[in-house]
Amino acid sequence: MGLGLERKLQRWLDEHSLPQIIIAVLGVIIVLALILVVGGYWLVTP
């Protein structure tokens, strides 16, 4: 099972250029950061 996932990931990396991969990673990081900030704000506000 892990081998198939590895192959799919390799194929995806081959199909996409480096700038697209960087943008995707940054997008995920930004979304996670926003979720943490907004969630933390909701937790601390009465």
MARRO-864696 format. One record per residue (C-alpha): residue number from 0; y, x, z. Coordinates in pm, 1 decimal, always signed. Example, Ala and Ser with C-alpha at 12.3 -4.5 7.8 and 13.67 -1.06 7.14 Angstrom:
BEGIN
   i        v        u        w
   0   -450.0  +1230.0   +780.0
   1   -106.0  +1367.0   +714.0
//
This chain:
BEGIN
   i        v        u        w
   0     +0.0     +0.0     +0.0
   1   +241.4   +279.8    +89.4
   2   +166.6   +451.7   -239.8
   3   +271.4   +146.3   -443.3
   4   +597.6   +120.5   -250.8
   5   +659.0   +490.2   -308.2
   6   +603.9   +442.6   -681.4
   7   +840.9   +144.3   -692.1
   8  +1107.3   +341.5   -504.8
   9  +1067.2   +637.6   -742.7
  10  +1099.3   +406.0  -1044.0
  11  +1411.1   +242.1   -894.2
  12  +1566.5   +583.1   -828.4
  13  +1489.4   +692.2  -1185.2
  14  +1646.4   +376.7  -1331.4
  15  +1967.9   +394.3  -1127.7
  16  +2226.2   +667.9  -1140.9
  17  +2342.5   +857.0   -832.8
  18  +2683.3   +682.4   -801.5
  19  +2510.0   +341.6   -794.2
  20  +2273.5   +460.8   -520.5
  21  +2564.7   +599.0   -315.8
  22  +2758.4   +271.8   -354.1
  23  +2452.4    +70.9   -247.3
  24  +2398.8   +286.4    +64.0
  25  +2766.7   +269.2   +159.4
  26  +2762.2   -107.9   +107.8
  27  +2466.9   -148.7   +343.5
  28  +2633.8    +73.2   +607.4
  29  +2961.0   -122.2   +582.7
  30  +2782.4   -458.3   +611.9
  31  +2587.1   -341.1   +917.9
  32  +2906.7   -207.0  +1078.1
  33  +3086.2   -538.0  +1017.2
  34  +2796.7   -732.4  +1169.3
  35  +2805.4   -509.3  +1478.4
  36  +3184.0   -536.2  +1516.7
  37  +3200.8   -912.8  +1463.3
  38  +2893.5   -973.8  +1679.1
  39  +3033.8   -756.4  +1956.9
  40  +3367.6   -936.7  +1937.6
  41  +3194.5  -1274.7  +1968.5
  42  +2994.9  -1146.8  +2266.7
  43  +3296.8  -1024.3  +2464.2
  44  +3532.1  -1315.0  +2389.1
  45  +3488.1  -1612.2  +2623.9
//
